[in-house]
Amino acid sequence: MINAGDTAWVLISSALVMLMTPGLAFFYGGMVRRKNILGVLMQCFIILCVLSIQWVLFGYSLSFAPGKGFWGGLSWFGLNGVGLEPYADYAATIPHQAFMIFQAMFAIITPALIIGAFAERMKFSAFLVFTLLWATFVYDPVCHWVWGIGGWIRNLGALDFAGGTVVHINAGIAALVMALVIGRRKNLDHNAPAPHNLPFVVLGTGLLWFGWFGFNAGSALAANGLAVNAFVVTNTAAAAAGLSWALIEWMRNGKPTMFGTASGVVAGLVAITPAAGFVSVIPAIIIGLLVSVFCFTAVSVIKPKLGYDDSLDAFGIHCVGGIWGALATGLFASKAVNPAGADGLFFGNPKQFLIQLLAVLVTIGYAFIVTLIIYKLVDLFVGARVEEKEELIGLDLTQHRERAYTILE
């Protein structure tokens, strides 16, 4: 039975999640050097175009068609059988296509997150091929395992309300692989260049925070109390994490920065994503406060020591934050919040933590190996990295024959 309120909420949430990809474009675009901002914006927008088509043709079917084991198969190819009636196994009160388009927005933003690892140095043609292959052979299978009917991680009882493993760990570990194999940017001293446009980073953060309410609260798939809980804990964790990062910088460096606070907010949003429909407000504050400690350490201590060039900290924020969020769900989940979920370790069910840990490890292992294979194939046939001269000129001019700033040149 279709419920008008639920349908309206899921459609609005789909629009909110769609806005996150342009939001990410500004968040990442402001961080790169000015000669590369259009390259980042173009990568985000072309993902919106390419994966919207991939999803309705076969991505949705691979991810969500009832299947066994690896992925869902092609029985819903071209949305065959995906109509305007509800599909009760996923959402009983909204049209099936409403669920489909909501999930499409997740499939779009996930590979966009990886851009942060290879920013300023990947060929546009190689990027397109990589993204399409990655969405098909990494995102779609993992999505099916965790959320699809017959998915084996779903059948284990792993909790992932809005995409801690499916989105953030998946993309974050792929980002680490890309940073390692594509190599450091040329002429890069030990410290990465400062963001060329911090107001763009803040604008992007604001759009991400705004869109994340659709991401998390929309994952209730109904306009109900669970959506309200997800909305409240999402905002709370983001606020706690932004505050925590600012305080860490203040104590360590003597000054809190806008860039750090924005990074903290995004880390908090990442960490609460898997937990949003399973935890209450006090655990959300703890999750937010601690994620900034973990992500700050990854970005400011571990990365400089190891020397890899994850340009915009896609791994340090999304993978590290996603791992903490998925494990924290196994600690703080409570059936009092969501009777359809499970209790976590602190509510008398240590097994849930172990299930969460297994889901994390499997996602890391699979995404690492398959991302590496896809990159090697793309590099072999297309060539992944731009020429050194093109990198020095910038991707805006060499890949797109455009420049973002003309008056200031």
C-alpha positions as CSV (number, residue, x, y, z in Angstrom):
1,M,0.0,0.0,0.0
2,I,1.6,3.3,-1.1
3,N,1.8,6.0,1.6
4,A,1.9,9.5,0.2
5,G,4.0,10.9,3.1
6,D,6.6,8.1,2.9
7,T,6.8,8.5,-0.9
8,A,7.3,12.3,-0.6
9,W,10.0,11.9,2.0
10,V,12.0,9.4,0.0
11,L,11.7,11.5,-3.2
12,I,12.9,14.6,-1.2
13,S,15.7,12.5,0.4
14,S,16.7,11.3,-3.1
15,A,17.0,15.0,-4.2
16,L,19.0,15.8,-1.0
17,V,21.5,13.0,-1.7
18,M,21.8,14.0,-5.3
19,L,22.9,17.5,-4.1
20,M,25.7,15.9,-2.2
21,T,27.6,15.1,-5.4
22,P,27.8,18.8,-6.5
23,G,28.5,19.5,-2.8
24,L,31.4,17.1,-2.9
25,A,32.6,18.8,-6.1
26,F,32.9,22.1,-4.2
27,F,34.3,20.5,-1.1
28,Y,37.1,18.8,-3.1
29,G,37.3,21.6,-5.8
30,G,38.2,24.2,-3.2
31,M,41.0,22.0,-1.8
32,V,43.0,21.5,-5.1
33,R,45.1,24.1,-6.8
34,R,43.2,26.6,-8.9
35,K,44.5,25.1,-12.1
36,N,42.6,21.9,-11.3
37,I,39.3,22.9,-9.9
38,L,37.3,22.4,-13.1
39,G,38.9,19.0,-13.5
40,V,37.4,18.0,-10.1
41,L,34.0,19.6,-10.8
42,M,33.9,17.8,-14.2
43,Q,34.7,14.5,-12.6
44,C,31.9,14.8,-10.1
45,F,29.3,16.0,-12.7
46,I,30.2,13.3,-15.3
47,I,29.8,10.7,-12.6
48,L,26.2,12.0,-12.1
49,C,25.6,11.5,-15.8
50,V,27.4,8.2,-16.4
51,L,26.2,6.3,-13.3
52,S,22.6,7.5,-13.6
53,I,22.5,5.6,-16.9
54,Q,24.5,2.6,-15.6
55,W,22.2,2.3,-12.6
56,V,18.9,2.2,-14.5
57,L,20.4,-0.1,-17.2
58,F,22.0,-2.7,-15.0
59,G,23.6,-1.3,-11.8
60,Y,20.3,-1.5,-9.8
61,S,19.7,-5.0,-11.0
62,L,23.2,-6.2,-10.0
63,S,22.8,-4.6,-6.6
64,F,19.2,-5.3,-5.6
65,A,17.6,-7.9,-7.8
66,P,16.9,-11.0,-5.7
67,G,20.0,-13.1,-6.0
68,K,22.4,-15.4,-4.2
69,G,26.0,-15.0,-3.3
70,F,27.9,-12.5,-5.4
71,W,25.3,-10.1,-6.9
72,G,21.7,-9.8,-8.0
73,G,22.1,-10.7,-11.7
74,L,20.3,-9.0,-14.6
75,S,16.7,-9.9,-14.1
76,W,15.8,-6.2,-13.6
77,F,17.9,-5.0,-16.6
78,G,16.6,-1.6,-17.8
79,L,14.3,-1.5,-14.8
80,N,12.4,-4.5,-16.2
81,G,9.9,-5.4,-13.5
82,V,10.8,-2.3,-11.4
83,G,7.5,-0.5,-11.5
84,L,5.4,2.0,-9.6
85,E,4.0,-0.6,-7.1
86,P,5.8,-1.2,-3.9
87,Y,8.4,-4.0,-3.6
88,A,7.7,-5.2,0.0
89,D,11.2,-6.8,0.6
90,Y,12.8,-3.3,0.4
91,A,10.0,-0.8,1.1
92,A,6.4,-1.7,1.5
93,T,4.9,1.8,1.4
94,I,6.6,3.6,-1.6
95,P,6.8,2.8,-5.3
96,H,9.6,0.5,-6.2
97,Q,11.1,3.1,-8.5
98,A,11.3,5.6,-5.6
99,F,13.5,3.1,-3.8
100,M,15.5,2.6,-7.0
101,I,16.2,6.3,-7.5
102,F,17.0,6.9,-3.9
103,Q,19.6,4.1,-4.1
104,A,20.9,5.5,-7.4
105,M,22.1,8.6,-5.6
106,F,24.2,6.5,-3.2
107,A,25.7,4.6,-6.2
108,I,26.6,8.0,-7.8
109,I,28.4,9.6,-4.8
110,T,30.4,6.6,-3.7
111,P,32.9,6.5,-6.6
112,A,32.9,10.3,-6.5
113,L,34.5,10.1,-3.0
114,I,37.5,8.3,-4.5
115,I,38.4,11.4,-6.6
116,G,40.0,12.8,-3.5
117,A,42.9,10.3,-3.7
118,F,44.0,10.9,-7.3
119,A,43.1,14.6,-7.7
120,E,45.3,16.7,-10.0
121,R,46.9,13.8,-11.8
122,M,44.5,11.3,-13.5
123,K,43.6,11.3,-17.2
124,F,39.9,12.1,-17.8
125,S,39.5,9.2,-20.2
126,A,41.1,6.7,-17.7
127,F,38.9,8.2,-14.9
128,L,35.7,7.5,-16.9
129,V,36.6,3.9,-17.6
130,F,37.8,3.3,-14.1
131,T,34.7,4.7,-12.5
132,L,32.3,2.6,-14.7
133,L,34.3,-0.6,-13.9
134,W,34.6,0.2,-10.2
135,A,30.9,0.9,-9.8
136,T,30.0,-2.3,-11.6
137,F,32.6,-4.7,-10.0
138,V,33.1,-3.2,-6.6
139,Y,30.1,-1.0,-5.6
140,D,27.3,-3.2,-7.0
141,P,28.5,-6.5,-5.5
142,V,29.2,-5.1,-2.0
143,C,25.9,-3.2,-2.1
144,H,24.2,-6.6,-2.9
145,W,26.0,-8.4,-0.1
146,V,25.0,-5.8,2.6
147,W,21.6,-4.6,1.5
148,G,20.3,-6.9,-1.3
149,I,17.9,-9.9,-0.9
150,G,20.2,-12.9,-0.7
151,G,23.2,-10.8,0.2
152,W,25.4,-12.9,2.5
153,I,26.5,-10.1,4.8
154,R,22.9,-9.0,5.2
155,N,22.0,-12.6,6.1
156,L,24.8,-12.6,8.7
157,G,22.9,-9.8,10.5
158,A,25.5,-7.0,9.9
159,L,24.0,-3.5,10.5
160,D,24.7,-0.7,8.0
161,F,21.8,1.8,8.1
162,A,23.0,4.1,5.4
163,G,26.3,3.0,4.0
164,G,29.3,2.7,6.4
165,T,30.6,-0.4,4.6
166,V,28.8,0.0,1.3
167,V,29.8,3.6,0.7
168,H,32.6,4.9,3.0
169,I,34.8,1.9,3.7
170,N,34.4,0.7,0.1
171,A,35.3,4.1,-1.5
172,G,37.9,4.9,1.2
173,I,40.0,1.7,0.7
174,A,39.7,2.2,-3.1
175,A,41.1,5.7,-2.5
176,L,44.1,4.3,-0.6
177,V,44.8,1.9,-3.5
178,M,44.6,4.7,-6.0
179,A,46.9,6.9,-4.0
180,L,49.5,4.2,-3.7
181,V,49.5,3.0,-7.3
182,I,49.1,6.3,-9.2
183,G,52.0,7.9,-7.1
184,R,52.6,11.3,-5.6
185,R,51.9,14.5,-7.4
186,K,55.0,16.1,-9.1
187,N,56.9,18.9,-7.5
188,L,55.2,18.1,-4.2
189,D,57.2,18.9,-1.1
190,H,56.5,17.2,2.2
191,N,53.5,19.4,2.8
192,A,50.5,19.4,0.4
193,P,49.5,22.7,-1.2
194,A,47.0,24.7,0.8
195,P,43.4,24.8,-0.4
196,H,43.1,27.4,-3.2
197,N,39.5,28.4,-2.1
198,L,38.5,27.7,1.4
199,P,35.0,29.3,1.0
200,F,34.3,26.7,-1.6
201,V,35.4,24.0,0.9
202,V,33.0,25.5,3.4
203,L,30.2,25.7,0.9
204,G,30.8,22.1,-0.1
205,T,30.7,21.0,3.6
206,G,27.4,22.9,4.1
207,L,25.9,21.2,1.1
208,L,27.1,17.8,2.3
209,W,25.8,18.3,5.8
210,F,22.4,19.4,4.4
211,G,22.3,16.5,1.9
212,W,23.3,14.0,4.6
213,F,19.9,14.3,6.2
214,G,18.5,12.7,3.1
215,F,21.3,10.2,3.1
216,N,20.7,9.0,6.7
217,A,17.1,9.9,7.6
218,G,15.9,9.0,4.1
219,S,17.3,5.5,4.7
220,A,14.4,4.9,7.1
221,L,12.4,4.7,3.7
222,A,9.4,6.2,5.6
223,A,8.4,9.5,7.2
224,N,8.4,8.0,10.7
225,G,10.1,8.0,14.1
226,L,13.2,6.1,12.8
227,A,13.8,8.9,10.2
228,V,13.5,11.5,13.0
229,N,16.1,9.5,15.1
230,A,18.5,9.3,12.1
231,F,18.1,13.0,11.5
232,V,18.8,14.0,15.1
233,V,21.8,11.7,15.6
234,T,23.3,12.7,12.2
235,N,23.3,16.4,13.1
236,T,24.5,15.6,16.6
237,A,27.5,13.5,15.5
238,A,28.5,16.0,12.9
239,A,28.4,18.9,15.4
240,A,30.4,16.8,18.0
241,A,33.0,15.9,15.4
242,G,33.5,19.4,14.1
243,L,33.9,20.7,17.6
244,S,36.3,17.9,18.5
245,W,38.6,18.5,15.4
246,A,38.7,22.2,16.2
247,L,39.7,21.5,19.8
248,I,42.4,19.0,18.7
249,E,43.9,21.6,16.4
250,W,43.6,24.3,19.1
251,M,45.5,22.2,21.6
252,R,48.1,20.8,19.1
253,N,48.7,23.8,16.9
254,G,47.6,26.8,19.0
255,K,44.8,27.8,16.6
256,P,41.6,26.1,15.3
257,T,41.1,26.3,11.6
258,M,38.1,26.5,9.3
259,F,39.5,23.7,7.1
260,G,40.0,21.4,10.1
261,T,36.5,22.1,11.4
262,A,35.0,21.3,8.0
263,S,37.0,18.1,7.9
264,G,35.8,17.1,11.3
265,V,32.1,17.7,10.4
266,V,32.5,15.4,7.3
267,A,34.2,12.8,9.4
268,G,31.3,12.9,11.9
269,L,28.8,12.5,9.1
270,V,30.8,9.5,7.8
271,A,31.0,7.8,11.2
272,I,27.3,8.2,12.1
273,T,26.1,6.9,8.7
274,P,26.1,3.1,9.5
275,A,24.7,3.8,13.0
276,A,22.1,6.5,12.4
277,G,19.1,4.1,12.5
278,F,20.4,2.1,15.5
279,V,21.8,4.4,18.1
280,S,20.5,7.2,20.3
281,V,21.9,10.7,20.9
282,I,24.5,10.1,23.6
283,P,26.3,7.4,21.6
284,A,26.1,9.7,18.6
285,I,28.0,12.4,20.6
286,I,30.7,9.8,21.6
287,I,30.9,8.6,17.9
288,G,31.4,12.2,16.7
289,L,33.9,13.2,19.4
290,L,36.1,10.1,18.8
291,V,36.0,10.0,15.0
292,S,37.9,13.3,14.8
293,V,40.7,11.8,17.0
294,F,41.0,8.8,14.7
295,C,40.8,10.7,11.4
296,F,43.0,13.6,12.6
297,T,45.6,11.0,13.5
298,A,45.3,9.3,10.1
299,V,45.5,12.5,8.2
300,S,48.1,14.5,10.2
301,V,50.3,11.9,11.8
302,I,50.2,8.6,9.8
303,K,49.9,10.0,6.3
304,P,53.0,12.2,6.5
305,K,55.0,9.4,8.1
306,L,54.1,6.9,5.4
307,G,54.4,9.4,2.6
308,Y,51.5,8.4,0.4
309,D,49.7,11.2,-1.4
310,D,46.0,10.8,-0.7
311,S,45.5,14.3,-2.0
312,L,42.3,15.3,-0.3
313,D,42.3,12.6,2.4
314,A,39.6,10.4,1.0
315,F,41.1,7.4,2.8
316,G,41.9,9.3,6.0
317,I,38.3,10.6,6.4
318,H,36.0,8.1,4.7
319,C,37.7,4.7,5.3
320,V,38.9,5.5,8.8
321,G,35.7,7.2,9.7
322,G,33.6,4.5,8.1
323,I,35.5,1.7,10.0
324,W,34.9,3.5,13.3
325,G,31.3,4.0,12.5
326,A,30.7,0.4,11.5
327,L,32.4,-0.9,14.6
328,A,30.7,1.7,16.8
329,T,27.4,0.4,15.5
330,G,28.4,-3.0,16.9
331,L,29.1,-1.3,20.3
332,F,26.1,1.1,20.6
333,A,23.2,-0.3,18.6
334,S,20.1,-0.7,20.6
335,K,16.8,-2.4,19.9
336,A,15.1,0.3,21.9
337,V,16.0,2.7,19.0
338,N,15.1,0.2,16.2
339,P,13.4,-3.1,17.1
340,A,14.3,-4.4,13.6
341,G,18.0,-4.0,14.3
342,A,20.0,-5.6,17.0
343,D,21.7,-4.8,20.4
344,G,25.4,-4.1,20.3
345,L,28.2,-5.0,22.7
346,F,27.3,-2.4,25.3
347,F,23.7,-3.6,25.3
348,G,24.5,-7.2,26.0
349,N,25.3,-8.6,22.5
350,P,29.0,-9.0,21.9
351,K,28.3,-11.2,18.8
352,Q,27.1,-8.1,16.9
353,F,30.5,-6.4,17.2
354,L,32.2,-9.5,15.7
355,I,29.7,-9.5,12.8
356,Q,30.4,-5.8,12.2
357,L,34.2,-6.5,12.3
358,L,33.8,-9.3,9.8
359,A,31.8,-7.1,7.4
360,V,34.5,-4.4,7.7
361,L,37.3,-6.8,7.0
362,V,35.6,-8.5,4.0
363,T,34.8,-5.1,2.4
364,I,38.4,-3.9,2.9
365,G,39.8,-7.0,1.4
366,Y,37.5,-7.2,-1.6
367,A,37.6,-3.5,-2.5
368,F,41.4,-3.4,-2.1
369,I,42.0,-6.4,-4.5
370,V,39.4,-5.6,-7.1
371,T,40.3,-1.8,-7.2
372,L,43.9,-2.8,-7.7
373,I,43.0,-5.1,-10.6
374,I,40.8,-2.5,-12.3
375,Y,43.4,0.2,-12.0
376,K,46.1,-2.0,-13.5
377,L,43.8,-2.9,-16.5
378,V,42.9,0.7,-17.1
379,D,46.5,1.8,-16.8
380,L,47.5,-0.9,-19.3
381,F,44.9,-0.1,-21.9
382,V,44.3,3.6,-21.5
383,G,47.2,5.0,-19.4
384,A,46.0,6.3,-16.0
385,R,48.2,9.3,-15.3
386,V,48.6,12.5,-17.3
387,E,52.0,13.4,-18.7
388,E,54.2,15.4,-16.4
389,K,53.9,18.5,-18.6
390,E,50.1,18.3,-18.4
391,E,50.2,17.9,-14.7
392,L,52.3,21.0,-14.3
393,I,49.9,23.0,-16.6
394,G,46.9,21.7,-14.8
395,L,44.0,19.4,-15.7
396,D,41.5,22.3,-16.4
397,L,43.4,23.3,-19.5
398,T,44.9,20.0,-20.6
399,Q,41.8,17.8,-20.1
400,H,39.0,20.2,-20.8
401,R,40.5,23.3,-22.4
402,E,38.8,25.6,-19.9
403,R,39.9,27.7,-17.0
404,A,37.9,28.5,-13.9
405,Y,39.5,32.0,-13.2
406,T,40.1,34.4,-16.1
407,I,40.2,37.8,-14.4
408,L,42.8,36.8,-11.9
409,E,45.2,35.1,-14.4
